[in-house]
Amino acid sequence: MLMTSSSRFALVLLFTGSLVMGESFSTVEYIKVTKSAPIFSTIQEEIPNEKCYEVQEQVNSGGVNNNVIGAVAGGALGGVLGHQIGGGRGKTVATVGGAILGTLAGQHVANSSGGNTAPTYQTVRRCETLNTVRSRQVLSGYTNFAKFKGKEISVESDHSLSQIPVTVTYSY
């Protein structure tokens, strides 16, 4: 079969067009995993720990209140007694003087009857929270290895794989 020059030209043109226009297609191949290695991450946790202890604290035995009560009672009694003495302006002076002297006397009586007693103590429980930091390893995934066309490839995943999908593109 003889080719005419126009047939040869058409064939060359078709062949050249194929080279310039290069076509390709892609496909997915599944490659068998050769090994899976676990991946661990370190996490830190704060663990609260309560520590309690007992301390002695001074307790107010009421001596200050006794002094106040003694002073008020003495002042009132002194004022009443002072009012009984004298007359006119002297009665007012005697009332005020009696109240002042009664206040001083009432404080003295309160102090001598336990106002200056030794302090008393009570046991009080105190607690504080201390945080301890603890580190631990947790499994966070897997690195899956396979051989593809003489090269080792790897893919990370949340679980161990049996195959790795690889997209392969062929061009011609």
PyMOL commands that set and color helices and strands:
alter all, ss='L'
color gray80, all
select helices_A, chain A and resi 5-21+63-83+89-115
alter helices_A, ss='H'
color red, helices_A
select strands_A, chain A and resi 24-59+120-148+151-157+163-171
alter strands_A, ss='S'
color yellow, strands_A
deselect
rebuild
show_as cartoon
